[in-house]
Amino acid sequence: MEKIPMTRAGHAALDNELKQLKSVERPAVIRAIAEAREHGDLSENAEYHAAREKQSFIEGRVKELEGLLARAEVIDPTKLSGTIKFGATVSLVDEDTDEERTYQIVGEAEADIERGLLNIKSPLARALIGKDEGDSVEVRTPGGERSYEILSIRYL
């Protein structure tokens, strides 16, 4: 089975979500199903069908999270240094627009571009791997070619 690289923070976030689903969401939906059953005819009971649908979603997400956590390989970025690799926090400047951005390279399961968590399998992350401060990288994105200069690399 293939290991899934993950930061400590990403692992903790997924573990917290799993605990929330099991201890809060699952019991709530079970109560909602029981209440809806008391209303009689299930074939025309929208509350019952909505609760069953939510239960199905919760159970699917629980299985997904358990699988991810079981295959997780937690990597501590603070023990790393050198060129860009998994876990690095990288500050870049877009050479065309002079816009600065900072990303941490993380695993697929914890990636969230809005929060600056860049999927290691993304075109930008793949272009950055192995590079050093001051290097320029060319990245082919859906919006066209982009050029970035690496300003700093930190392992937090």
C-alpha positions in Angstrom: 0.0 0.0 0.0 1.3 3.4 -1.0 2.2 5.8 1.9 0.7 9.3 1.7 3.1 12.1 2.7 1.5 14.5 5.2 2.6 17.2 7.6 1.9 16.9 11.3 -0.6 19.8 11.0 -2.4 18.1 8.1 -2.5 14.8 10.0 -3.9 16.5 13.1 -6.6 18.3 11.0 -7.8 15.1 9.4 -7.8 13.3 12.7 -9.8 16.1 14.3 -12.3 15.9 11.4 -12.6 12.2 11.9 -13.2 12.5 15.6 -15.9 15.2 14.9 -17.7 13.0 12.5 -17.7 10.0 14.8 -18.5 11.7 18.0 -20.9 14.5 16.9 -22.1 14.2 13.4 -22.8 10.4 13.3 -24.9 10.4 16.6 -26.8 13.5 15.4 -27.8 11.9 12.1 -28.8 8.7 13.9 -31.1 10.7 16.1 -32.5 12.6 13.1 -33.3 9.3 11.3 -35.0 7.9 14.4 -37.2 11.1 14.7 -38.1 11.0 11.0 -39.1 7.3 11.3 -41.6 8.3 14.0 -43.4 10.5 11.5 -44.8 7.5 9.7 -44.7 6.6 6.0 -41.1 6.6 5.0 -41.7 6.7 1.2 -42.9 10.3 1.4 -40.8 11.4 4.3 -38.3 14.0 3.0 -36.7 14.4 6.5 -36.0 10.7 6.6 -34.4 10.7 3.1 -32.3 13.8 3.8 -31.0 12.2 7.0 -30.2 8.9 5.3 -28.4 10.8 2.5 -26.4 12.8 5.1 -25.6 9.5 7.0 -24.3 8.0 3.7 -22.0 11.0 3.2 -20.7 10.9 6.8 -20.0 7.1 6.6 -18.2 7.6 3.2 -16.1 10.4 4.6 -15.3 8.4 7.8 -14.0 5.5 5.6 -12.0 7.9 3.4 -10.4 9.6 6.5 -9.6 6.3 8.1 -7.9 5.1 4.9 -5.9 8.3 4.6 -4.8 8.3 8.2 -3.8 4.6 8.1 -1.5 5.2 5.1 -0.2 8.5 6.3 3.5 9.0 6.5 3.9 12.0 8.8 6.9 14.2 7.9 8.2 16.9 10.2 9.4 19.8 8.1 11.4 21.3 11.0 13.9 18.4 10.7 14.6 19.2 7.0 16.8 21.8 5.3 18.4 22.6 1.9 16.7 22.7 -1.4 12.9 22.7 -1.8 11.3 19.4 -0.9 8.1 18.2 0.8 7.1 20.4 3.7 9.1 23.5 2.6 7.5 26.9 3.0 8.5 28.8 -0.1 8.2 32.6 -0.8 8.0 33.4 -4.5 7.6 36.4 -6.7 5.8 36.3 -10.0 8.4 37.7 -12.4 5.6 39.2 -14.7 3.4 40.9 -12.0 5.9 41.3 -9.1 3.2 39.7 -6.9 4.7 37.8 -3.9 3.2 34.6 -2.6 4.1 32.1 0.1 3.2 28.4 -0.1 3.9 25.3 1.9 4.3 22.2 -0.1 2.0 19.5 1.4 0.3 16.2 0.5 -2.8 15.9 -1.6 -5.2 15.3 1.4 -4.2 18.5 3.2 -3.8 20.8 0.2 -5.8 24.1 0.2 -4.5 26.8 -2.1 -6.7 29.4 -0.4 -4.6 28.9 2.8 -1.3 28.7 1.0 -1.1 24.9 1.2 0.2 23.7 -2.2 -0.4 20.1 -3.4 2.9 18.4 -4.0 1.5 17.0 -7.3 0.6 20.4 -8.6 2.6 21.8 -11.6 4.1 24.6 -9.5 5.2 22.3 -6.6 6.7 19.8 -9.1 8.7 22.7 -10.7 9.9 23.9 -7.3 11.2 20.6 -6.0 15.0 20.5 -5.9 15.4 24.3 -6.5 17.2 26.8 -4.3 16.8 30.4 -3.2 17.4 32.8 -6.1 16.5 30.2 -8.8 13.9 31.0 -11.4 11.3 28.4 -12.4 9.1 28.2 -15.5 5.7 26.7 -14.8 3.1 25.7 -17.5 -0.3 26.4 -15.9 -3.8 26.2 -17.4 -3.5 30.0 -17.8 -0.2 29.8 -19.7 3.5 30.0 -18.9 4.4 31.6 -15.6 7.9 32.6 -14.3 8.7 32.7 -10.6 11.8 33.6 -8.6 12.3 31.8 -5.3 12.9 34.4 -2.6 13.2 32.2 0.5 12.9 28.6 1.7 12.0 27.8 5.3 11.2 24.6 7.1 8.7 25.5 9.8 
